[in-house]
Amino acid sequence: MALLENAIGGWTGGVLVGLGAALVMPSVWPAAGTTMRPIAKTLVRGALLVADGVKGVVAEASEQMSDLVAEVRAETAGKGNGAQAERHRSPSHH
């Protein structure tokens, strides 16, 4: 997750500042409310779409990694008994 946070960290702060400005602007300049609200909604909608896409990619990658780990464990378990016995022998028994 740190990689994901580093990848989106650069623009996330800018988006949050922009959204904050869009929310504060109507109280400073009332006419801006009618203009900025649709823009803010579009930005939020886009951020939600990106977040959903990232979640899907992360879920798929996680599933593939879990499958890979299970496959390696199954292969290791199949060969593991002989290999583990070999590792536990003392060097004098070779």
C-alpha positions in Angstrom: 0.0 0.0 0.0 3.0 2.3 0.5 3.7 2.1 -3.2 0.1 3.1 -4.0 0.2 6.0 -1.5 3.5 7.3 -3.0 2.0 7.0 -6.6 -1.1 9.1 -5.9 0.3 11.2 -3.0 1.5 13.9 -5.4 -1.8 14.9 -6.9 -4.1 13.9 -4.0 -3.0 17.0 -1.9 -3.7 19.3 -4.9 -7.2 17.8 -5.4 -8.0 18.2 -1.7 -6.8 21.9 -1.7 -8.9 22.5 -4.9 -12.0 20.9 -3.3 -11.5 22.9 -0.1 -11.2 26.1 -2.2 -14.4 25.2 -4.1 -16.2 24.7 -0.8 -15.0 27.9 0.8 -15.3 30.1 -2.3 -19.1 30.5 -2.2 -19.0 32.1 1.2 -16.3 34.5 0.0 -17.8 35.2 -3.4 -21.5 34.0 -3.6 -21.7 33.9 -7.4 -18.9 31.3 -7.4 -21.1 28.8 -5.6 -23.2 28.1 -8.7 -20.1 27.9 -10.9 -17.9 25.9 -8.6 -20.3 23.3 -7.3 -20.7 21.4 -10.6 -16.9 21.5 -11.1 -16.4 20.1 -7.6 -19.0 17.4 -8.2 -17.2 16.4 -11.4 -13.8 16.3 -9.6 -15.3 14.1 -6.8 -17.0 11.8 -9.4 -13.6 11.4 -11.2 -11.8 10.7 -8.0 -14.3 8.1 -7.1 -13.9 6.4 -10.5 -10.2 6.4 -10.1 -10.4 5.0 -6.6 -12.7 2.2 -7.8 -10.3 1.4 -10.6 -7.4 1.3 -8.2 -9.3 -1.0 -5.8 -10.0 -3.4 -8.7 -6.4 -3.5 -9.8 -5.2 -4.0 -6.2 -7.7 -6.7 -5.6 -6.7 -8.6 -8.8 -3.0 -8.3 -7.9 -3.6 -9.5 -4.4 -5.6 -12.5 -5.7 -2.8 -13.4 -8.2 -0.2 -13.1 -5.4 -2.3 -15.3 -3.1 -2.6 -17.9 -5.9 1.1 -17.8 -6.5 1.9 -18.3 -2.8 -0.5 -21.2 -2.6 1.0 -22.8 -5.7 4.6 -22.5 -4.3 3.5 -23.8 -0.9 1.8 -26.8 -2.6 4.9 -27.5 -4.6 7.1 -27.2 -1.6 4.9 -29.5 0.5 5.1 -32.1 -2.2 8.9 -32.1 -2.2 9.3 -30.8 1.3 9.5 -34.0 3.3 12.7 -35.2 1.6 14.3 -31.7 1.5 13.5 -31.0 5.1 14.9 -34.4 6.2 18.0 -33.6 4.2 18.4 -30.2 5.9 18.0 -31.6 9.4 20.7 -34.3 9.1 24.0 -33.6 10.6 27.0 -33.2 8.2 28.6 -36.4 9.4 25.6 -38.5 8.0 26.1 -37.3 4.4 
